[in-house]
Amino acid sequence: MNPEENEFLTWDSGFTAEESEFVVLDPGVCKFTVKSFERKIYDGKSDKIPNGTPYAEIEMEFVGTKGKTSVKERLYLLKRMQWKLTEFFTAIGQNPVIGQTFMPNWNAVIGSFGYAELEVNHYQDNNGNDRSNNRAKKFLKPNAPEIASAQQPAPAQTTVQPQPQPVQQAPVTPQQTTQPVQPAPVQPQQPTQGSFTPGAF
């Protein structure tokens, strides 16, 4: 979490007007960027996670067609959760090798990015109101085919204008060449016998 977000406001200093950026994105593959990371110790009432378990609380910003939203993910340092750690660090490009010991670079987590499959989580708040938020269902390998299909732009809906088709003409062969018609030479008319020609004496 950004420390400035916990900065106190005073009663007489006013505040900067802002809109809530909370958006629930549609399920599907989305790009994320890690915005913050905190080391914590679990102290709760879960039957699945023992108290005292160290975990990393990762805050990620996801960007989708509706806007952007923040998603928090807990990465528990438990042996039975090594698959989740492997999935996350593979997604951000640190490339653990299956079957070998991997030392994550925790200092490089903030600012790293990758892709995950988002889902919509439905729950009830403390007052019994129905709420929903996003949750990372699965972190994807950088070369996963789902990423390529998610990055493909949707085909644009355009109206196709009919194009005029060129008129095909048969090739002209020398035998088919037409010669221009020459007008027949005009022959001077011979005066006929017995006819009168003006100007003739």
C-alpha positions as CSV (number, residue, x, y, z in Angstrom):
1,M,0.0,0.0,0.0
2,N,1.2,3.5,-0.8
3,P,2.1,5.2,2.5
4,E,0.7,8.5,1.2
5,E,-2.8,6.8,1.1
6,N,-2.7,6.7,5.0
7,E,-1.8,10.4,5.3
8,F,-4.3,12.1,7.6
9,L,-6.6,14.9,6.5
10,T,-7.5,17.7,8.9
11,W,-10.9,19.1,9.7
12,D,-10.0,22.5,8.2
13,S,-7.7,21.7,5.3
14,G,-10.3,20.3,2.8
15,F,-9.6,17.4,0.5
16,T,-9.1,16.6,-3.2
17,A,-12.3,15.5,-4.9
18,E,-11.9,12.0,-6.4
19,E,-14.1,9.4,-7.9
20,S,-14.0,5.8,-6.7
21,E,-11.9,3.7,-9.1
22,F,-13.5,0.4,-7.9
23,V,-14.7,-1.5,-11.0
24,V,-15.7,-5.2,-11.3
25,L,-14.2,-6.5,-14.6
26,D,-15.7,-9.2,-16.7
27,P,-14.3,-12.7,-16.2
28,G,-11.4,-13.6,-18.6
29,V,-7.7,-13.1,-19.3
30,C,-6.4,-9.7,-18.2
31,K,-3.0,-8.0,-17.8
32,F,-1.9,-7.0,-14.3
33,T,0.8,-4.9,-12.8
34,V,2.0,-5.4,-9.2
35,K,1.5,-2.2,-7.3
36,S,2.5,-3.2,-3.8
37,F,3.7,-6.1,-1.7
38,E,3.8,-6.6,2.0
39,R,5.2,-9.4,4.2
40,K,2.7,-10.5,6.8
41,I,1.9,-13.3,9.3
42,Y,-1.4,-15.0,9.2
43,D,-3.4,-14.7,12.4
44,G,-7.0,-15.7,11.7
45,K,-9.6,-18.4,12.1
46,S,-9.1,-20.5,9.0
47,D,-9.2,-24.3,9.1
48,K,-6.9,-24.4,6.0
49,I,-4.2,-21.9,7.0
50,P,-2.4,-22.4,10.3
51,N,-1.8,-19.3,12.4
52,G,1.8,-18.0,12.2
53,T,2.0,-18.8,8.4
54,P,4.1,-16.1,6.6
55,Y,2.5,-14.8,3.5
56,A,3.0,-12.1,0.9
57,E,0.0,-9.8,0.3
58,I,0.2,-8.7,-3.3
59,E,-1.8,-5.8,-4.7
60,M,-2.3,-5.9,-8.4
61,E,-3.9,-3.5,-10.9
62,F,-5.8,-5.2,-13.7
63,V,-6.8,-3.4,-16.8
64,G,-9.9,-4.5,-18.8
65,T,-12.4,-3.1,-21.3
66,K,-14.4,-1.5,-18.4
67,G,-11.5,0.2,-16.8
68,K,-9.1,-0.9,-14.1
69,T,-9.4,-2.5,-10.7
70,S,-7.2,-3.6,-7.8
71,V,-7.1,-7.2,-6.7
72,K,-5.3,-8.4,-3.6
73,E,-3.8,-11.9,-3.5
74,R,-2.2,-13.8,-0.6
75,L,0.7,-16.0,-1.4
76,Y,1.1,-18.3,1.6
77,L,4.6,-19.7,2.2
78,L,3.3,-23.2,2.8
79,K,4.8,-26.4,1.2
80,R,1.3,-27.4,-0.1
81,M,1.0,-24.0,-1.7
82,Q,4.3,-24.1,-3.7
83,W,2.3,-24.6,-6.9
84,K,0.7,-21.2,-6.4
85,L,4.0,-19.5,-5.8
86,T,5.4,-21.2,-8.9
87,E,2.4,-20.0,-10.9
88,F,2.8,-16.4,-9.8
89,F,6.5,-16.1,-10.3
90,T,6.3,-17.8,-13.7
91,A,3.6,-15.3,-14.7
92,I,5.9,-12.3,-13.8
93,G,8.8,-13.7,-15.7
94,Q,11.1,-15.0,-12.9
95,N,10.9,-18.5,-14.4
96,P,11.2,-21.1,-11.7
97,V,12.3,-24.6,-13.0
98,I,9.9,-27.4,-12.1
99,G,11.6,-29.9,-9.7
100,Q,14.4,-27.5,-8.7
101,T,14.8,-25.1,-5.7
102,F,13.8,-21.6,-6.6
103,M,14.8,-18.4,-4.8
104,P,12.3,-15.7,-5.7
105,N,13.5,-12.1,-6.1
106,W,11.0,-10.4,-3.8
107,N,12.6,-7.0,-4.4
108,A,11.7,-7.2,-8.1
109,V,8.0,-8.0,-7.5
110,I,6.7,-4.5,-7.4
111,G,6.4,-3.1,-10.9
112,S,6.4,-6.5,-12.5
113,F,3.6,-7.5,-14.8
114,G,1.9,-10.6,-16.3
115,Y,-1.4,-12.1,-17.2
116,A,-4.0,-13.9,-15.1
117,E,-7.5,-15.3,-15.6
118,L,-9.9,-13.2,-13.6
119,E,-13.1,-14.4,-12.1
120,V,-16.0,-12.6,-10.3
121,N,-16.3,-13.4,-6.6
122,H,-19.7,-13.0,-5.0
123,Y,-19.9,-12.5,-1.2
124,Q,-21.9,-10.8,1.6
125,D,-20.4,-8.0,3.5
126,N,-20.7,-7.6,7.3
127,N,-24.1,-6.0,7.0
128,G,-25.5,-8.9,4.9
129,N,-25.4,-7.0,1.6
130,D,-24.5,-8.8,-1.6
131,R,-21.2,-7.7,-3.1
132,S,-18.9,-8.8,-5.8
133,N,-15.2,-8.2,-6.6
134,N,-12.6,-9.7,-8.9
135,R,-10.2,-12.5,-7.9
136,A,-7.2,-14.0,-9.7
137,K,-8.3,-17.5,-10.6
138,K,-5.1,-18.6,-12.3
139,F,-1.8,-16.9,-13.1
140,L,-0.7,-17.7,-16.7
141,K,2.6,-18.5,-18.3
142,P,3.9,-15.6,-20.5
143,N,3.5,-17.9,-23.6
144,A,0.1,-19.2,-22.7
145,P,-2.2,-19.4,-25.8
146,E,-5.0,-17.7,-23.8
147,I,-2.9,-14.5,-23.7
148,A,-2.6,-14.4,-27.5
149,S,-6.3,-14.8,-28.0
150,A,-7.1,-12.2,-25.4
151,Q,-4.8,-9.7,-27.2
152,Q,-6.4,-10.1,-30.6
153,P,-8.5,-7.1,-31.4
154,A,-12.2,-7.7,-32.1
155,P,-13.0,-7.6,-35.8
156,A,-14.2,-4.1,-36.7
157,Q,-17.8,-3.9,-37.9
158,T,-17.4,-2.0,-41.2
159,T,-19.8,-1.6,-44.0
160,V,-18.3,-3.0,-47.2
161,Q,-18.9,-0.7,-50.1
162,P,-19.3,-2.6,-53.4
163,Q,-16.3,-2.0,-55.6
164,P,-16.8,-1.6,-59.4
165,Q,-15.7,-4.6,-61.2
166,P,-13.3,-4.0,-64.1
167,V,-14.8,-5.0,-67.5
168,Q,-12.9,-7.9,-69.0
169,Q,-12.2,-7.5,-72.7
170,A,-11.1,-10.3,-74.9
171,P,-7.6,-9.8,-76.2
172,V,-7.5,-8.4,-79.7
173,T,-5.7,-10.6,-82.2
174,P,-4.2,-9.3,-85.5
175,Q,-7.0,-11.1,-87.5
176,Q,-9.6,-9.3,-85.5
177,T,-8.2,-5.8,-86.0
178,T,-10.6,-3.7,-87.9
179,Q,-9.3,-1.1,-90.3
180,P,-11.0,2.2,-90.3
181,V,-13.4,2.5,-93.3
182,Q,-12.0,5.0,-95.8
183,P,-14.6,7.0,-97.5
184,A,-14.8,6.4,-101.3
185,P,-13.3,9.2,-103.3
186,V,-15.9,11.5,-104.7
187,Q,-15.7,11.4,-108.5
188,P,-16.5,14.7,-110.3
189,Q,-19.7,14.3,-112.1
190,Q,-19.5,14.4,-115.9
191,P,-22.0,16.6,-117.5
192,T,-24.5,14.7,-119.4
193,Q,-25.3,15.4,-123.1
194,G,-27.9,18.0,-123.5
195,S,-27.7,19.3,-120.1
196,F,-27.1,23.0,-119.3
197,T,-24.0,23.8,-117.2
198,P,-24.0,27.3,-115.8
199,G,-21.1,29.5,-116.8
200,A,-20.2,27.3,-119.8
201,F,-20.2,29.3,-123.1
